[in-house]
Amino acid sequence: MSRNPVDPVFNRIEDARLALGLTRQELADEVGVHYQTIGYLEREEYSPSLVLALRIAKSLNQEVSELFSQTPFKKGK
């Protein structure tokens, strides 16, 4: 599924993943997807399902609202 330009989903997955010292492969293994899916998500080329967003948030010790937004995140936040 491609990112819908009308309803974009912005995220902080990469920042949260790196803060925990995880590779894309490690996060992918934990949430049950291919490592390339994590890359697509981090580049905002793909919007996750609700279930995947919840799994990612749990794996990164974050709330979904801390990782995903329909408005761009401010830099440094």
C-alpha positions in Angstrom: 0.0 0.0 0.0 1.5 3.3 -1.0 1.4 6.4 1.1 -1.8 8.4 0.4 -0.9 12.0 -0.3 -4.3 13.1 0.9 -4.0 11.4 4.3 -0.2 11.1 5.0 1.1 9.4 8.1 4.3 10.8 9.5 6.4 8.9 12.0 9.4 8.8 14.3 10.2 5.1 14.0 13.8 5.6 13.0 14.6 8.0 15.9 13.0 5.6 18.4 14.6 2.6 16.9 18.1 4.2 17.0 17.6 5.4 20.5 17.2 1.8 21.6 20.2 0.7 19.5 18.0 -1.6 17.2 18.7 -2.3 13.6 15.9 -2.4 11.1 16.2 -6.2 11.0 15.9 -6.5 14.8 12.8 -4.4 14.9 11.3 -6.2 11.9 11.9 -9.6 13.6 10.3 -8.3 16.8 7.1 -7.1 15.0 6.9 -9.9 12.4 7.6 -8.1 9.1 10.4 -8.0 6.5 13.2 -5.5 7.3 12.4 -3.6 4.1 9.0 -2.9 5.5 10.6 -1.0 8.3 12.6 1.0 5.8 9.4 1.9 3.8 7.7 3.0 7.0 10.7 5.1 8.1 10.8 6.8 4.8 7.0 7.4 5.0 6.5 5.5 1.8 4.0 3.1 3.5 1.4 3.6 6.1 1.2 0.8 8.7 -2.0 -1.1 9.6 -3.3 -0.3 13.1 -2.1 -3.7 14.3 1.4 -3.1 12.9 1.5 0.4 14.4 0.6 -1.0 17.8 3.3 -3.7 17.6 5.9 -1.2 16.6 5.0 1.2 19.4 5.1 -1.7 22.0 8.5 -2.9 20.7 9.9 0.7 20.9 8.4 1.4 24.3 6.4 4.2 22.9 2.7 5.2 22.7 1.3 5.1 19.1 0.7 8.9 19.3 4.3 9.5 20.1 5.4 7.6 16.9 2.7 8.4 14.4 0.9 11.6 13.3 -1.1 13.0 10.5 0.8 16.3 10.8 4.6 16.5 10.5 6.6 16.3 13.7 8.7 19.3 14.7 12.4 18.7 14.3 14.2 17.8 17.5 11.1 16.7 19.3 
